[in-house]
Amino acid sequence: MSEWDSAIRTAVSRRFGEEVAFLATLVRHPSDNPPGDCAPHAAMTADLLEALGFEVERHPVPQDLVRGCGMISATNLIIRHSFGPGPVVALNAHGDVVAPGEGWSSDPYGAEIRDGRMYGRGAAVSKSDFATYAFALLALKDAGAALAGSVELHLTYDEETGGLIGPGWILEQGLSKPDYALSAGFAYNVTVAHNGCLHLDVTVRGKSAHAARPETGHDALAAATQILAALYAFRGGLAERVSAVPGIGHANLNVGLISGGINTNVVPDKVSFRIDRRMIPEERPEAVEQELRDLIAAAAAGLPGIAVDVTQILVVRPMESLPGQDKLVAALTEAAEIVLGETIGAEGTPIYCDARLYTERGIPTVLYGAGPRTMLEANGHRADENLAIADLKAATETVAIALTRLL
């Protein structure tokens, strides 16, 4: 460990009480998405960051775009700090969270600390990395690090709805053109790739009839059942489509929503269901969608009086490795070995997030931030979501030291 590394770790330790309090404040202020009324949380966060000495740019997202994502309000925050000429590294985390749900052992907005862990919605995913990234940058400034380049914080509020009006909007508007990006993580490993996702809405239409004479109608539910049987049979074969990227696993499919019918004594005239198709990095969304459309059409072919409409609801391209990503991986693994005393791995994850929006623009990107050994340990998106306080400190030190290797 160099003299600079030691100075940076000392700087993190000096402010760590502030960092924990900062995170607790973020957790105590709800920012559930849906409903997605997140501008108030962004305003509060900007005030906290300005109190820490940062200059914070506030970028409200136009209302038509916000409504198009099913949200009420969103403001993106950008912090820029230049240490001198050189590359720009963007650190992106999201402040919107899923609703708490049932089963909590404490107030989901309480930020209660017990047994060395903070409990609360967003404590791990990913308000923690608002704190990780902000206080890593503060440590570099406090330590007087002599670096060549700039660090930006991109703090956004729409990851739970896809990221298009958060990182996507920042990049599309030309508000930032980073050379590298580091996005909120979930576990110790560096994440180098993630799955893509396709959502399709399938509506099966028939003709209603009295239940006493079902043969006089065209049963949309019976037709939907035939299509669903074909989809589930197809799902079994997806286990053979395994990614070459460790940690990704295989492609998958789920039907998560279904609705239809008029009443118990009426032949259903319409049934709708939603398909979630997870794509490995080796797959392309266009081909995946066409494959499903062909499968559905074949399953419905020959059914009298039945029409099927398929509508794309969401498409998320997989996050892929790009040239230059190896520099991010090397910087983070070297820093983590200094802080944790062990070698961490680099692998993919089967979920998807807004980090892909950076790679789609050719920006080498990885995920890394505060988290446990595995994503499941943090209870992300589940009751009793929590973060070990020691992991918050370790991630802050690791990110700060990694930035010195990149700049």
LUMKOLDREN-155195 format. One record per residue (C-alpha): residue in three letters; residue number from 1; x, y, z. Coordinates in Angstrom, 2 decimals. Example, Ala and Ser with C-alpha at 12.3 -4.5 7.8 and 13.67 -1.06 7.14 Angstrom:
<sites>
{site ALA; 1; {12.30; -4.50; 7.80}};
{site SER; 2; {13.67; -1.06; 7.14}};
</sites>
This chain:
<sites>
{site MET; 1; {0.00; 0.00; 0.00}};
{site SER; 2; {1.46; 3.33; -1.08}};
{site GLU; 3; {1.59; 6.54; 0.91}};
{site TRP; 4; {-1.27; 7.89; -1.23}};
{site ASP; 5; {-3.39; 4.81; -0.60}};
{site SER; 6; {-2.87; 5.21; 3.13}};
{site ALA; 7; {-3.74; 8.91; 2.98}};
{site ILE; 8; {-6.93; 8.17; 1.07}};
{site ARG; 9; {-8.03; 5.48; 3.54}};
{site THR; 10; {-7.35; 7.89; 6.39}};
{site ALA; 11; {-9.46; 10.53; 4.63}};
{site VAL; 12; {-12.36; 8.05; 4.27}};
{site SER; 13; {-12.12; 7.11; 7.95}};
{site ARG; 14; {-12.13; 10.75; 9.02}};
{site ARG; 15; {-15.47; 11.39; 7.36}};
{site PHE; 16; {-17.04; 7.96; 7.80}};
{site GLY; 17; {-19.45; 9.05; 10.53}};
{site GLU; 18; {-20.72; 11.73; 8.14}};
{site GLU; 19; {-21.05; 9.14; 5.39}};
{site VAL; 20; {-23.22; 6.83; 7.50}};
{site ALA; 21; {-25.41; 9.76; 8.54}};
{site PHE; 22; {-25.68; 10.86; 4.90}};
{site LEU; 23; {-26.88; 7.41; 3.83}};
{site ALA; 24; {-29.33; 7.21; 6.73}};
{site THR; 25; {-30.92; 10.49; 5.64}};
{site LEU; 26; {-31.31; 9.20; 2.08}};
{site VAL; 27; {-32.99; 6.01; 3.33}};
{site ARG; 28; {-35.35; 7.89; 5.67}};
{site HIS; 29; {-36.78; 9.90; 2.78}};
{site PRO; 30; {-38.90; 7.61; 0.53}};
{site SER; 31; {-38.35; 7.60; -3.23}};
{site ASP; 32; {-40.44; 4.62; -4.27}};
{site ASN; 33; {-40.78; 4.02; -8.00}};
{site PRO; 34; {-43.62; 3.47; -8.69}};
{site PRO; 35; {-45.18; 5.90; -8.09}};
{site GLY; 36; {-41.96; 7.68; -9.07}};
{site ASP; 37; {-42.36; 11.14; -7.55}};
{site CYS; 38; {-38.60; 11.44; -7.09}};
{site ALA; 39; {-37.80; 15.15; -7.63}};
{site PRO; 40; {-38.27; 15.95; -3.90}};
{site HIS; 41; {-35.67; 13.32; -2.96}};
{site ALA; 42; {-33.26; 14.72; -5.55}};
{site ALA; 43; {-33.71; 18.23; -4.15}};
{site MET; 44; {-33.00; 17.01; -0.62}};
{site THR; 45; {-29.95; 15.05; -1.81}};
{site ALA; 46; {-28.59; 18.05; -3.71}};
{site ASP; 47; {-28.86; 20.15; -0.54}};
{site LEU; 48; {-26.93; 17.52; 1.43}};
{site LEU; 49; {-24.21; 17.34; -1.22}};
{site GLU; 50; {-23.89; 21.12; -1.37}};
{site ALA; 51; {-23.48; 21.14; 2.42}};
{site LEU; 52; {-20.50; 18.81; 1.86}};
{site GLY; 53; {-18.93; 21.39; -0.45}};
{site PHE; 54; {-19.93; 20.03; -3.86}};
{site GLU; 55; {-21.25; 22.11; -6.73}};
{site VAL; 56; {-24.39; 20.26; -7.81}};
{site GLU; 57; {-26.05; 20.62; -11.21}};
{site ARG; 58; {-29.80; 19.98; -11.06}};
{site HIS; 59; {-31.32; 18.79; -14.33}};
{site PRO; 60; {-35.13; 18.37; -14.16}};
{site VAL; 61; {-36.39; 15.91; -16.77}};
{site PRO; 62; {-39.16; 17.28; -19.04}};
{site GLN; 63; {-42.61; 16.20; -17.87}};
{site ASP; 64; {-43.61; 14.51; -21.11}};
{site LEU; 65; {-40.61; 12.18; -20.84}};
{site VAL; 66; {-41.28; 11.54; -17.15}};
{site ARG; 67; {-44.92; 10.64; -17.82}};
{site GLY; 68; {-43.84; 8.43; -20.72}};
{site CYS; 69; {-41.87; 6.33; -18.23}};
{site GLY; 70; {-44.84; 6.07; -15.89}};
{site MET; 71; {-43.31; 8.42; -13.32}};
{site ILE; 72; {-44.43; 11.66; -11.71}};
{site SER; 73; {-41.19; 13.64; -11.42}};
{site ALA; 74; {-37.44; 13.14; -11.81}};
{site THR; 75; {-34.37; 15.35; -11.48}};
{site ASN; 76; {-30.89; 14.18; -12.42}};
{site LEU; 77; {-27.93; 15.44; -10.39}};
{site ILE; 78; {-24.42; 15.86; -11.79}};
{site ILE; 79; {-21.28; 16.72; -9.86}};
{site ARG; 80; {-18.03; 17.38; -11.73}};
{site HIS; 81; {-14.54; 17.68; -10.27}};
{site SER; 82; {-11.44; 18.15; -12.40}};
{site PHE; 83; {-8.05; 17.21; -10.99}};
{site GLY; 84; {-6.39; 18.25; -14.27}};
{site PRO; 85; {-6.33; 17.29; -17.96}};
{site GLY; 86; {-7.10; 13.64; -18.61}};
{site PRO; 87; {-9.90; 11.10; -18.97}};
{site VAL; 88; {-13.34; 11.50; -17.40}};
{site VAL; 89; {-14.70; 8.76; -15.15}};
{site ALA; 90; {-18.45; 8.85; -14.44}};
{site LEU; 91; {-19.84; 7.24; -11.29}};
{site ASN; 92; {-23.55; 6.45; -11.63}};
{site ALA; 93; {-26.00; 5.36; -8.94}};
{site HIS; 94; {-29.78; 5.56; -8.66}};
{site GLY; 95; {-31.87; 6.92; -5.82}};
{site ASP; 96; {-35.26; 5.48; -6.78}};
{site VAL; 97; {-36.26; 2.25; -5.07}};
{site VAL; 98; {-38.97; -0.40; -5.22}};
{site ALA; 99; {-41.79; -0.19; -2.66}};
{site PRO; 100; {-41.01; -1.90; 0.66}};
{site GLY; 101; {-43.70; -4.58; 0.62}};
{site GLU; 102; {-44.52; -6.73; 3.65}};
{site GLY; 103; {-42.43; -8.72; 6.10}};
{site TRP; 104; {-40.04; -6.13; 7.54}};
{site SER; 105; {-38.67; -6.55; 11.07}};
{site SER; 106; {-38.21; -2.77; 11.37}};
{site ASP; 107; {-39.38; 0.45; 9.72}};
{site PRO; 108; {-38.34; 0.18; 6.03}};
{site TYR; 109; {-37.59; 3.92; 6.11}};
{site GLY; 110; {-36.00; 3.89; 9.55}};
{site ALA; 111; {-32.34; 3.35; 8.60}};
{site GLU; 112; {-32.03; 1.41; 11.84}};
{site ILE; 113; {-28.53; 0.14; 12.60}};
{site ARG; 114; {-28.29; -3.12; 14.50}};
{site ASP; 115; {-25.54; -5.72; 14.64}};
{site GLY; 116; {-23.38; -3.57; 12.39}};
{site ARG; 117; {-25.96; -3.33; 9.59}};
{site MET; 118; {-28.23; -0.55; 8.35}};
{site TYR; 119; {-31.75; -1.73; 7.52}};
{site GLY; 120; {-34.00; 0.12; 5.11}};
{site ARG; 121; {-35.24; 0.29; 1.54}};
{site GLY; 122; {-32.40; 1.56; -0.62}};
{site ALA; 123; {-29.71; 0.92; 1.99}};
{site ALA; 124; {-28.11; -1.53; -0.44}};
{site VAL; 125; {-29.76; -0.81; -3.82}};
{site SER; 126; {-28.51; 1.76; -4.44}};
{site LYS; 127; {-28.65; 4.79; -2.17}};
{site SER; 128; {-25.56; 3.26; -0.60}};
{site ASP; 129; {-23.59; 4.15; -3.70}};
{site PHE; 130; {-24.71; 7.77; -3.59}};
{site ALA; 131; {-22.68; 7.70; -0.38}};
{site THR; 132; {-19.88; 5.46; -1.69}};
{site TYR; 133; {-19.18; 7.62; -4.72}};
{site ALA; 134; {-19.63; 11.02; -3.08}};
{site PHE; 135; {-17.38; 10.22; -0.14}};
{site ALA; 136; {-14.78; 8.50; -2.35}};
{site LEU; 137; {-14.52; 11.75; -4.30}};
{site LEU; 138; {-14.35; 13.74; -1.05}};
{site ALA; 139; {-11.50; 11.51; 0.14}};
{site LEU; 140; {-9.52; 12.22; -3.04}};
{site LYS; 141; {-10.04; 15.94; -2.58}};
{site ASP; 142; {-9.21; 15.84; 1.14}};
{site ALA; 143; {-6.05; 13.83; 0.51}};
{site GLY; 144; {-4.90; 16.29; -2.15}};
{site ALA; 145; {-4.52; 13.53; -4.70}};
{site ALA; 146; {-2.43; 14.63; -7.71}};
{site LEU; 147; {-4.44; 13.11; -10.56}};
{site ALA; 148; {-4.79; 13.69; -14.30}};
{site GLY; 149; {-8.45; 13.67; -15.22}};
{site SER; 150; {-11.95; 14.28; -13.90}};
{site VAL; 151; {-14.56; 12.50; -11.82}};
{site GLU; 152; {-18.28; 12.99; -12.36}};
{site LEU; 153; {-21.17; 11.77; -10.25}};
{site HIS; 154; {-24.34; 10.93; -12.16}};
{site LEU; 155; {-27.08; 10.55; -9.54}};
{site THR; 156; {-30.32; 9.54; -11.19}};
{site TYR; 157; {-33.85; 8.42; -10.29}};
{site ASP; 158; {-35.31; 6.09; -12.89}};
{site GLU; 159; {-33.39; 2.80; -12.77}};
{site GLU; 160; {-36.51; 0.92; -11.63}};
{site THR; 161; {-38.23; 1.98; -14.87}};
{site GLY; 162; {-35.29; 1.35; -17.20}};
{site GLY; 163; {-32.87; 4.30; -16.93}};
{site LEU; 164; {-33.89; 6.10; -20.12}};
{site ILE; 165; {-34.59; 9.43; -18.41}};
{site GLY; 166; {-31.62; 9.07; -16.06}};
{site PRO; 167; {-28.28; 8.03; -17.57}};
{site GLY; 168; {-29.93; 7.66; -20.96}};
{site TRP; 169; {-31.14; 11.27; -20.94}};
{site ILE; 170; {-27.86; 12.65; -19.55}};
{site LEU; 171; {-25.92; 11.01; -22.39}};
{site GLU; 172; {-28.49; 11.78; -25.09}};
{site GLN; 173; {-28.54; 15.47; -24.14}};
{site GLY; 174; {-24.75; 15.65; -24.27}};
{site LEU; 175; {-24.54; 16.67; -20.62}};
{site SER; 176; {-21.64; 14.24; -20.16}};
{site LYS; 177; {-19.23; 12.37; -22.42}};
{site PRO; 178; {-17.21; 10.18; -20.06}};
{site ASP; 179; {-14.35; 7.94; -21.11}};
{site TYR; 180; {-15.20; 5.32; -18.48}};
{site ALA; 181; {-18.21; 4.60; -16.28}};
{site LEU; 182; {-18.62; 2.89; -12.94}};
{site SER; 183; {-22.18; 2.00; -11.99}};
{site ALA; 184; {-23.79; 0.96; -8.71}};
{site GLY; 185; {-22.92; -2.59; -7.71}};
{site PHE; 186; {-24.47; -5.27; -5.55}};
{site ALA; 187; {-21.58; -7.40; -4.33}};
{site TYR; 188; {-17.81; -7.58; -3.92}};
{site ASN; 189; {-17.16; -8.91; -7.41}};
{site VAL; 190; {-16.69; -6.53; -10.32}};
{site THR; 191; {-19.62; -7.00; -12.70}};
{site VAL; 192; {-18.57; -6.88; -16.35}};
{site ALA; 193; {-21.79; -7.89; -18.14}};
{site HIS; 194; {-25.48; -8.38; -17.52}};
{site ASN; 195; {-28.49; -9.92; -19.19}};
{site GLY; 196; {-30.91; -8.10; -21.43}};
{site CYS; 197; {-34.68; -8.18; -21.09}};
{site LEU; 198; {-37.66; -8.18; -23.46}};
{site HIS; 199; {-41.24; -7.63; -22.30}};
{site LEU; 200; {-44.08; -8.52; -24.66}};
{site ASP; 201; {-47.82; -8.02; -24.14}};
{site VAL; 202; {-49.89; -10.77; -25.78}};
{site THR; 203; {-53.62; -10.19; -26.27}};
{site VAL; 204; {-55.76; -13.11; -27.44}};
{site ARG; 205; {-59.20; -12.15; -28.81}};
{site GLY; 206; {-62.15; -14.45; -29.41}};
{site LYS; 207; {-65.94; -14.15; -29.16}};
{site SER; 208; {-68.05; -14.24; -26.00}};
{site ALA; 209; {-70.95; -16.66; -25.54}};
{site HIS; 210; {-73.20; -17.97; -22.79}};
{site ALA; 211; {-71.48; -20.63; -20.69}};
{site ALA; 212; {-74.45; -22.94; -21.35}};
{site ARG; 213; {-73.55; -22.90; -25.06}};
{site PRO; 214; {-69.75; -22.42; -25.22}};
{site GLU; 215; {-69.63; -23.87; -28.73}};
{site THR; 216; {-71.36; -20.72; -30.02}};
{site GLY; 217; {-68.36; -18.55; -29.06}};
{site HIS; 218; {-64.62; -18.59; -29.58}};
{site ASP; 219; {-62.86; -19.16; -26.27}};
{site ALA; 220; {-59.94; -16.73; -25.88}};
{site LEU; 221; {-58.79; -18.44; -22.68}};
{site ALA; 222; {-58.61; -21.85; -24.35}};
{site ALA; 223; {-56.55; -20.29; -27.13}};
{site ALA; 224; {-54.31; -18.50; -24.63}};
{site THR; 225; {-53.80; -21.79; -22.80}};
{site GLN; 226; {-52.55; -23.39; -26.02}};
{site ILE; 227; {-50.13; -20.51; -26.60}};
{site LEU; 228; {-48.92; -20.62; -22.99}};
{site ALA; 229; {-48.30; -24.36; -23.26}};
{site ALA; 230; {-46.09; -23.72; -26.28}};
{site LEU; 231; {-44.21; -20.96; -24.44}};
{site TYR; 232; {-43.56; -23.11; -21.38}};
{site ALA; 233; {-42.37; -25.98; -23.55}};
{site PHE; 234; {-40.03; -23.54; -25.29}};
{site ARG; 235; {-38.77; -22.29; -21.90}};
{site GLY; 236; {-37.40; -25.72; -21.08}};
{site GLY; 237; {-35.03; -25.51; -24.02}};
{site LEU; 238; {-33.63; -22.15; -22.92}};
{site ALA; 239; {-31.61; -23.91; -20.23}};
{site GLU; 240; {-29.31; -25.00; -23.05}};
{site ARG; 241; {-28.54; -21.40; -24.08}};
{site VAL; 242; {-25.77; -20.79; -21.59}};
{site SER; 243; {-23.64; -17.65; -21.68}};
{site ALA; 244; {-19.88; -17.89; -21.89}};
{site VAL; 245; {-19.68; -15.08; -19.32}};
{site PRO; 246; {-19.31; -16.48; -15.77}};
{site GLY; 247; {-22.18; -15.54; -13.46}};
{site ILE; 248; {-24.76; -14.99; -16.22}};
{site GLY; 249; {-26.20; -18.50; -16.49}};
{site HIS; 250; {-28.71; -19.26; -19.21}};
{site ALA; 251; {-31.50; -17.47; -21.07}};
{site ASN; 252; {-34.94; -17.60; -19.47}};
{site LEU; 253; {-38.63; -16.80; -19.87}};
{site ASN; 254; {-41.43; -15.99; -17.43}};
{site VAL; 255; {-45.12; -15.14; -17.77}};
{site GLY; 256; {-45.75; -12.80; -14.87}};
{site LEU; 257; {-49.16; -11.21; -15.51}};
{site ILE; 258; {-52.43; -12.56; -16.91}};
{site SER; 259; {-55.93; -11.12; -17.06}};
{site GLY; 260; {-59.17; -11.63; -18.98}};
{site GLY; 261; {-62.71; -12.85; -19.06}};
{site ILE; 262; {-66.03; -11.18; -18.38}};
{site ASN; 263; {-67.74; -13.36; -15.77}};
{site THR; 264; {-67.85; -16.96; -14.59}};
{site ASN; 265; {-70.80; -17.77; -16.80}};
{site VAL; 266; {-69.42; -16.20; -19.99}};
{site VAL; 267; {-66.99; -17.63; -22.55}};
{site PRO; 268; {-63.95; -15.31; -22.37}};
{site ASP; 269; {-63.66; -12.96; -25.34}};
{site LYS; 270; {-60.22; -11.57; -24.43}};
{site VAL; 271; {-57.20; -12.71; -22.43}};
{site SER; 272; {-53.93; -10.79; -22.05}};
{site PHE; 273; {-50.62; -11.85; -20.56}};
{site ARG; 274; {-47.10; -10.44; -20.27}};
{site ILE; 275; {-43.90; -12.26; -21.18}};
{site ASP; 276; {-40.52; -11.50; -19.59}};
{site ARG; 277; {-37.71; -12.94; -21.72}};
{site ARG; 278; {-34.20; -12.66; -20.25}};
{site MET; 279; {-31.42; -12.54; -22.86}};
{site ILE; 280; {-27.80; -13.55; -22.36}};
{site PRO; 281; {-25.15; -11.16; -23.75}};
{site GLU; 282; {-24.67; -13.38; -26.80}};
{site GLU; 283; {-28.29; -12.86; -27.90}};
{site ARG; 284; {-29.74; -9.97; -29.89}};
{site PRO; 285; {-33.14; -8.50; -28.97}};
{site GLU; 286; {-34.40; -8.34; -32.55}};
{site ALA; 287; {-33.84; -12.05; -33.13}};
{site VAL; 288; {-35.24; -12.98; -29.72}};
{site GLU; 289; {-38.44; -11.01; -30.32}};
{site GLN; 290; {-38.98; -12.48; -33.78}};
{site GLU; 291; {-38.48; -15.99; -32.40}};
{site LEU; 292; {-41.23; -15.43; -29.81}};
{site ARG; 293; {-43.58; -13.84; -32.33}};
{site ASP; 294; {-43.15; -16.81; -34.66}};
{site LEU; 295; {-43.73; -19.26; -31.80}};
{site ILE; 296; {-46.94; -17.51; -30.72}};
{site ALA; 297; {-48.23; -17.31; -34.29}};
{site ALA; 298; {-47.59; -21.01; -34.84}};
{site ALA; 299; {-49.34; -21.95; -31.59}};
{site ALA; 300; {-52.44; -19.93; -32.55}};
{site ALA; 301; {-52.54; -21.01; -36.17}};
{site GLY; 302; {-55.71; -22.82; -37.15}};
{site LEU; 303; {-57.74; -21.76; -34.12}};
{site PRO; 304; {-61.11; -20.58; -35.53}};
{site GLY; 305; {-62.27; -17.10; -34.58}};
{site ILE; 306; {-59.08; -16.28; -32.69}};
{site ALA; 307; {-56.85; -13.24; -33.28}};
{site VAL; 308; {-53.59; -12.52; -31.48}};
{site ASP; 309; {-51.85; -9.17; -31.04}};
{site VAL; 310; {-48.26; -8.96; -29.75}};
{site THR; 311; {-46.89; -5.61; -28.54}};
{site GLN; 312; {-43.38; -4.83; -27.37}};
{site ILE; 313; {-43.48; -3.16; -23.93}};
{site LEU; 314; {-39.79; -3.03; -23.01}};
{site VAL; 315; {-36.49; -3.94; -24.59}};
{site VAL; 316; {-33.22; -3.76; -22.68}};
{site ARG; 317; {-30.07; -4.72; -24.50}};
{site PRO; 318; {-27.54; -6.80; -22.60}};
{site MET; 319; {-24.52; -5.01; -21.15}};
{site GLU; 320; {-21.40; -6.24; -22.93}};
{site SER; 321; {-17.67; -6.01; -22.38}};
{site LEU; 322; {-15.97; -3.26; -24.41}};
{site PRO; 323; {-12.30; -2.49; -25.11}};
{site GLY; 324; {-10.97; -0.50; -22.15}};
{site GLN; 325; {-13.12; -2.32; -19.62}};
{site ASP; 326; {-10.02; -4.26; -18.56}};
{site LYS; 327; {-8.56; -1.01; -17.16}};
{site LEU; 328; {-11.56; -0.59; -14.88}};
{site VAL; 329; {-11.38; -4.22; -13.76}};
{site ALA; 330; {-7.64; -3.98; -13.06}};
{site ALA; 331; {-8.00; -0.74; -11.08}};
{site LEU; 332; {-10.83; -2.09; -8.93}};
{site THR; 333; {-9.31; -5.52; -8.29}};
{site GLU; 334; {-5.98; -3.95; -7.30}};
{site ALA; 335; {-7.72; -1.50; -4.98}};
{site ALA; 336; {-9.95; -4.20; -3.48}};
{site GLU; 337; {-6.94; -6.38; -2.72}};
{site ILE; 338; {-5.40; -3.47; -0.79}};
{site VAL; 339; {-8.60; -2.80; 1.18}};
{site LEU; 340; {-10.01; -6.32; 1.62}};
{site GLY; 341; {-6.79; -8.29; 1.61}};
{site GLU; 342; {-8.11; -10.70; -0.99}};
{site THR; 343; {-8.51; -11.06; -4.74}};
{site ILE; 344; {-12.03; -10.40; -6.02}};
{site GLY; 345; {-13.42; -11.78; -9.24}};
{site ALA; 346; {-14.94; -10.26; -12.36}};
{site GLU; 347; {-18.14; -11.81; -13.68}};
{site GLY; 348; {-21.60; -11.17; -15.09}};
{site THR; 349; {-24.98; -10.96; -13.39}};
{site PRO; 350; {-28.34; -12.33; -14.62}};
{site ILE; 351; {-30.26; -9.15; -13.77}};
{site TYR; 352; {-30.22; -5.94; -15.81}};
{site CYS; 353; {-29.66; -2.31; -14.88}};
{site ASP; 354; {-29.03; 1.13; -16.37}};
{site ALA; 355; {-25.26; 0.56; -16.71}};
{site ARG; 356; {-25.97; -0.80; -20.19}};
{site LEU; 357; {-26.84; 2.72; -21.35}};
{site TYR; 358; {-23.17; 3.66; -21.06}};
{site THR; 359; {-21.94; 0.61; -22.96}};
{site GLU; 360; {-24.55; 1.25; -25.69}};
{site ARG; 361; {-22.70; 4.53; -26.35}};
{site GLY; 362; {-19.33; 2.81; -26.50}};
{site ILE; 363; {-18.24; 3.73; -22.94}};
{site PRO; 364; {-16.37; 0.94; -21.09}};
{site THR; 365; {-18.39; 0.23; -17.96}};
{site VAL; 366; {-18.40; -2.04; -14.93}};
{site LEU; 367; {-20.54; -2.31; -11.82}};
{site TYR; 368; {-18.97; -1.96; -8.39}};
{site GLY; 369; {-20.13; -0.48; -5.11}};
{site ALA; 370; {-21.16; -1.16; -1.56}};
{site GLY; 371; {-22.40; -4.70; -1.10}};
{site PRO; 372; {-21.89; -8.12; 0.50}};
{site ARG; 373; {-20.35; -11.29; -0.90}};
{site THR; 374; {-23.47; -12.00; -2.96}};
{site MET; 375; {-26.44; -9.92; -4.05}};
{site LEU; 376; {-28.91; -12.15; -2.18}};
{site GLU; 377; {-27.22; -11.44; 1.17}};
{site ALA; 378; {-28.29; -7.79; 0.99}};
{site ASN; 379; {-31.99; -8.67; 0.51}};
{site GLY; 380; {-32.16; -6.19; -2.35}};
{site HIS; 381; {-35.79; -5.68; -3.49}};
{site ARG; 382; {-36.92; -7.82; -0.53}};
{site ALA; 383; {-37.97; -7.27; 3.07}};
{site ASP; 384; {-35.20; -6.32; 5.51}};
{site GLU; 385; {-32.88; -4.95; 2.83}};
{site ASN; 386; {-29.66; -4.10; 4.62}};
{site LEU; 387; {-26.03; -3.12; 4.25}};
{site ALA; 388; {-23.11; -3.95; 6.50}};
{site ILE; 389; {-21.57; -0.68; 7.68}};
{site ALA; 390; {-18.11; -2.19; 7.21}};
{site ASP; 391; {-18.92; -2.94; 3.56}};
{site LEU; 392; {-19.88; 0.69; 2.99}};
{site LYS; 393; {-16.48; 1.82; 4.23}};
{site ALA; 394; {-14.59; -0.84; 2.28}};
{site ALA; 395; {-16.37; 0.08; -0.95}};
{site THR; 396; {-15.67; 3.78; -0.46}};
{site GLU; 397; {-11.96; 3.12; 0.06}};
{site THR; 398; {-11.83; 0.72; -2.90}};
{site VAL; 399; {-13.52; 3.14; -5.30}};
{site ALA; 400; {-11.31; 6.04; -4.20}};
{site ILE; 401; {-8.08; 4.05; -4.61}};
{site ALA; 402; {-9.27; 2.64; -7.96}};
{site LEU; 403; {-9.81; 6.18; -9.25}};
{site THR; 404; {-6.15; 6.97; -8.52}};
{site ARG; 405; {-5.16; 4.03; -10.75}};
{site LEU; 406; {-7.42; 5.22; -13.57}};
{site LEU; 407; {-6.36; 8.89; -13.32}};
</sites>
